[in-house]
Amino acid sequence: MNAEQARSLLFVPGNRPDRFAKAAASGADVVLCDLEDAVSPDGKSDARAAVADWVAEHPAVVRINAADTPWYDDDLAALAEARSLLGVVLPKADVSAVRATVPRLPTGVGLLALVETARGVRDADALAEIPGVRRLLFGNLDFGLDAGITPTGDDEPELAYARSRLVIASRAAGLAAPVDGVCTDLDDPDRITDSARRARNAGFGGKFCLHPKQVTAVNAAFSPTERELGWARRVMDVAAGSGGAAVRMDGEMIDKPRLELARRLLAAAGEEGYPG
């Protein structure tokens, strides 16, 4: 699966090559090898070499260090020949850093802009429009820190504005739905499920995972349920006989937006050719 379609992006520290294969076998749509926060300054060089070796043969996304750090240039150079590189995540993404980074990526490799500062949220529209940017990602923890916002409650209502900015900017620019930030609770499957479902309802198309045990819940949350698919199939059947007019089904008015929602649900489940 490519990075634009991924529901789950699983972080794996770049300095732990022993975990790369486990991450790849976790069921995550995309493995995200991390050269930034997960790696101490004195471990950057070894992590960079390990990640470059892995991505030479195994599909993965790589988060490099930010453009204003001393490791940025070496990170990009190490990935120049990475044959299986699915994308490069640029942290602390802003317009100038993204414009400087895109031309330095290997041919055919897109940039995933990690928006995690007030400047990045403010400029989300411009970021999404830069050629070479394939998807926006939300760094909820770093954004809260940068903006001086302390989220309360599992639904983080204080971050709703920032999340909506990324969703709307992505849609307006024709990008895939953005990726939501992390849920830090590693031991409560209900909490990660709720967090992922809220993100999907808010317009996100995927979510970061910090641990393999979060992957199954995230994939399920961003996939249509059997109930949703059953509804969508009935909508298509009813609409097939309506001649394009709005029609009543189960006490609900089915018009063009509802019909399009049904089509999208079926397409997400690989049922684009549903005969209705």
C-alpha positions as CSV (number, residue, x, y, z in Angstrom):
1,M,0.0,0.0,0.0
2,N,1.3,3.5,-0.7
3,A,1.5,6.2,1.9
4,E,-1.4,8.2,0.5
5,Q,-3.8,5.3,1.1
6,A,-2.5,4.2,4.5
7,R,-4.9,3.9,7.4
8,S,-2.2,3.0,9.9
9,L,1.4,4.4,10.0
10,L,3.5,2.6,12.6
11,F,6.5,4.3,14.1
12,V,9.6,2.2,14.6
13,P,12.8,3.8,16.0
14,G,15.5,4.1,13.4
15,N,18.1,2.9,16.0
16,R,16.3,-0.4,16.5
17,P,16.8,-2.4,13.3
18,D,15.8,-5.5,15.3
19,R,12.3,-4.2,15.3
20,F,12.0,-3.3,11.6
21,A,10.8,-6.8,10.5
22,K,8.4,-7.0,13.4
23,A,6.9,-3.7,12.4
24,A,6.5,-4.9,8.8
25,A,4.7,-8.0,10.1
26,S,2.4,-6.1,12.4
27,G,-0.4,-5.5,9.9
28,A,0.3,-1.8,9.7
29,D,-0.4,-0.4,6.2
30,V,2.9,1.5,6.3
31,V,6.0,1.2,8.5
32,L,7.4,4.6,9.5
33,C,11.1,4.4,10.3
34,D,12.0,7.3,12.6
35,L,15.3,9.2,12.5
36,E,14.0,12.2,14.5
37,D,12.4,12.1,18.0
38,A,13.1,8.4,18.6
39,V,16.9,8.7,18.1
40,S,19.3,10.5,20.4
41,P,21.9,12.9,18.8
42,D,24.8,10.5,19.3
43,G,22.8,7.7,17.6
44,K,21.7,9.5,14.5
45,S,24.5,8.3,12.2
46,D,24.0,4.6,13.0
47,A,20.2,4.9,12.8
48,R,20.5,6.6,9.4
49,A,22.7,3.8,8.1
50,A,20.3,1.1,9.4
51,V,17.2,2.7,8.0
52,A,18.9,3.3,4.6
53,D,19.8,-0.4,4.4
54,W,16.3,-1.5,5.3
55,V,14.5,0.9,2.9
56,A,16.8,-0.3,0.1
57,E,14.9,-3.6,0.1
58,H,11.7,-3.1,2.2
59,P,8.9,-0.6,1.6
60,A,8.7,2.1,4.3
61,V,8.3,5.8,5.0
62,V,11.1,7.6,6.7
63,R,10.8,10.6,9.0
64,I,13.9,12.6,8.7
65,N,15.1,15.3,11.0
66,A,13.8,18.9,10.5
67,A,15.3,21.2,8.0
68,D,16.9,23.4,10.6
69,T,18.9,20.6,12.3
70,P,22.5,19.5,11.6
71,W,21.2,16.0,10.5
72,Y,18.8,17.0,7.8
73,D,21.3,17.1,4.8
74,D,22.8,13.7,5.7
75,D,19.3,12.2,6.1
76,L,18.3,13.2,2.6
77,A,21.7,12.0,1.2
78,A,21.3,8.6,2.8
79,L,17.9,8.1,1.2
80,A,18.9,9.2,-2.3
81,E,19.2,5.6,-3.6
82,A,16.6,4.0,-1.4
83,R,14.7,1.8,-3.9
84,S,11.7,1.0,-1.7
85,L,11.2,4.4,-0.1
86,L,7.4,5.1,0.0
87,G,7.7,8.7,1.1
88,V,9.6,11.1,3.3
89,V,8.1,12.7,6.4
90,L,9.3,16.2,7.1
91,P,8.8,17.3,10.7
92,K,8.0,20.9,11.7
93,A,6.8,21.4,8.1
94,D,6.5,25.0,7.0
95,V,6.3,26.4,3.5
96,S,10.0,27.3,3.1
97,A,11.2,24.0,4.4
98,V,8.8,22.0,2.2
99,R,9.8,23.9,-0.9
100,A,13.4,23.3,-0.2
101,T,13.0,19.6,0.5
102,V,10.8,18.4,-2.4
103,P,13.4,18.9,-5.1
104,R,15.9,16.9,-3.1
105,L,13.7,13.8,-2.9
106,P,14.4,10.8,-5.1
107,T,12.4,10.7,-8.3
108,G,8.8,9.6,-7.8
109,V,9.0,9.9,-4.0
110,G,6.5,12.2,-2.4
111,L,6.8,14.4,0.7
112,L,4.5,13.9,3.7
113,A,4.3,17.2,5.5
114,L,4.1,16.8,9.3
115,V,2.2,19.8,10.6
116,E,3.0,20.3,14.2
117,T,3.5,24.1,14.8
118,A,1.2,27.1,14.8
119,R,3.0,28.3,11.7
120,G,2.3,25.0,9.9
121,V,-1.4,25.0,10.9
122,R,-1.7,28.7,9.8
123,D,-0.2,27.8,6.4
124,A,-1.9,24.5,5.9
125,D,-3.6,25.6,2.6
126,A,-0.2,26.7,1.1
127,L,1.5,23.5,2.3
128,A,-1.2,21.3,0.6
129,E,-0.8,23.1,-2.7
130,I,3.0,22.7,-3.0
131,P,3.8,20.3,-5.9
132,G,5.3,17.1,-4.5
133,V,3.4,17.1,-1.2
134,R,1.3,13.9,-1.1
135,R,-0.3,14.1,2.3
136,L,-0.6,16.2,5.4
137,L,0.1,14.7,8.8
138,F,-0.9,16.1,12.2
139,G,1.6,16.2,15.1
140,N,-0.9,16.7,17.9
141,L,1.6,16.6,20.8
142,D,4.2,19.0,19.3
143,F,1.5,21.3,18.1
144,G,-0.1,21.5,21.5
145,L,3.3,22.3,23.0
146,D,4.2,24.9,20.3
147,A,0.8,26.6,20.6
148,G,0.6,26.5,24.4
149,I,-2.5,24.4,24.3
150,T,-3.2,21.7,26.9
151,P,-5.8,19.2,25.6
152,T,-8.3,18.0,28.1
153,G,-10.3,14.8,27.6
154,D,-9.8,12.0,25.2
155,D,-11.4,13.9,22.3
156,E,-8.9,16.8,22.7
157,P,-11.5,19.5,21.8
158,E,-8.9,22.2,22.1
159,L,-7.2,20.8,19.0
160,A,-10.4,20.7,16.8
161,Y,-9.6,23.8,14.9
162,A,-6.1,22.6,13.9
163,R,-7.4,19.3,12.9
164,S,-10.2,20.8,10.7
165,R,-7.6,23.1,9.0
166,L,-5.7,20.1,7.8
167,V,-8.8,18.2,6.7
168,I,-10.2,21.2,4.7
169,A,-6.8,22.1,3.2
170,S,-6.2,18.6,2.0
171,R,-9.6,18.3,0.4
172,A,-9.4,21.7,-1.3
173,A,-6.0,20.7,-2.7
174,G,-7.1,17.3,-3.9
175,L,-4.9,15.4,-1.5
176,A,-5.8,12.2,0.4
177,A,-7.4,12.8,3.7
178,P,-4.7,13.6,6.3
179,V,-3.3,11.4,9.0
180,D,-4.2,12.1,12.6
181,G,-1.7,12.3,15.5
182,V,-0.9,9.7,18.1
183,C,-2.9,8.2,21.0
184,T,-0.4,7.8,23.8
185,D,-2.3,5.2,25.7
186,L,-0.7,1.9,24.7
187,D,-2.7,-0.5,26.9
188,D,-6.3,0.6,26.4
189,P,-7.7,-0.8,23.1
190,D,-11.0,1.0,23.7
191,R,-9.3,4.4,23.9
192,I,-7.3,3.9,20.7
193,T,-10.5,2.7,18.9
194,D,-12.4,5.8,20.1
195,S,-9.6,8.1,19.1
196,A,-9.3,6.6,15.7
197,R,-13.1,6.7,15.1
198,R,-13.3,10.3,16.1
199,A,-10.5,11.1,13.7
200,R,-12.3,9.3,10.9
201,N,-15.5,11.2,11.7
202,A,-13.6,14.5,11.6
203,G,-12.4,13.7,8.1
204,F,-9.0,12.0,8.6
205,G,-8.0,9.0,6.5
206,G,-5.5,7.4,8.9
207,K,-3.7,7.6,12.2
208,F,-0.2,7.2,13.6
209,C,0.5,4.2,15.7
210,L,3.1,4.1,18.5
211,H,2.9,0.4,19.1
212,P,1.9,-2.7,17.1
213,K,-0.9,-3.4,19.5
214,Q,-2.7,-0.2,18.2
215,V,-2.6,-1.3,14.6
216,T,-5.7,-3.6,14.5
217,A,-7.9,-1.0,16.1
218,V,-6.8,1.8,13.9
219,N,-7.2,-0.2,10.7
220,A,-10.7,-1.3,11.8
221,A,-11.7,2.3,12.7
222,F,-10.8,3.6,9.2
223,S,-12.5,0.7,7.4
224,P,-16.3,0.6,6.7
225,T,-18.2,-1.6,9.1
226,E,-20.5,-4.4,7.9
227,R,-23.4,-2.2,9.0
228,E,-22.2,0.7,6.9
229,L,-21.6,-1.6,3.9
230,G,-25.1,-3.1,4.3
231,W,-26.6,0.4,4.3
232,A,-24.5,1.4,1.2
233,R,-25.6,-1.7,-0.8
234,R,-29.3,-1.0,0.0
235,V,-28.8,2.6,-1.1
236,M,-27.3,1.6,-4.4
237,D,-30.1,-0.9,-5.0
238,V,-32.8,1.6,-4.2
239,A,-31.1,4.4,-6.2
240,A,-30.8,2.1,-9.2
241,G,-34.6,2.3,-9.7
242,S,-35.0,6.0,-8.9
243,G,-33.9,7.4,-12.2
244,G,-31.5,9.8,-10.4
245,A,-34.2,11.3,-8.2
246,A,-34.2,11.5,-4.4
247,V,-35.8,8.4,-2.9
248,R,-37.0,7.3,0.5
249,M,-35.3,4.3,2.2
250,D,-35.9,3.1,5.8
251,G,-37.4,6.4,6.7
252,E,-34.4,8.3,5.3
253,M,-34.2,10.6,2.3
254,I,-31.5,9.4,-0.1
255,D,-30.3,12.2,-2.3
256,K,-27.1,12.8,-4.2
257,P,-24.8,13.4,-1.1
258,R,-26.0,10.2,0.5
259,L,-25.7,8.2,-2.7
260,E,-22.1,9.5,-3.1
261,L,-21.3,8.5,0.5
262,A,-22.6,5.0,-0.3
263,R,-20.4,4.8,-3.3
264,R,-17.3,5.9,-1.2
265,L,-18.0,3.3,1.4
266,L,-18.3,0.5,-1.1
267,A,-15.1,1.7,-2.9
268,A,-13.2,1.7,0.4
269,A,-14.2,-2.0,0.7
270,G,-13.1,-2.8,-2.8
271,E,-16.7,-2.9,-4.1
272,E,-16.5,-0.2,-6.8
273,G,-18.2,-2.5,-9.3
274,Y,-21.3,-3.1,-7.1
275,P,-24.1,-3.7,-9.7
276,G,-26.5,-1.3,-8.0
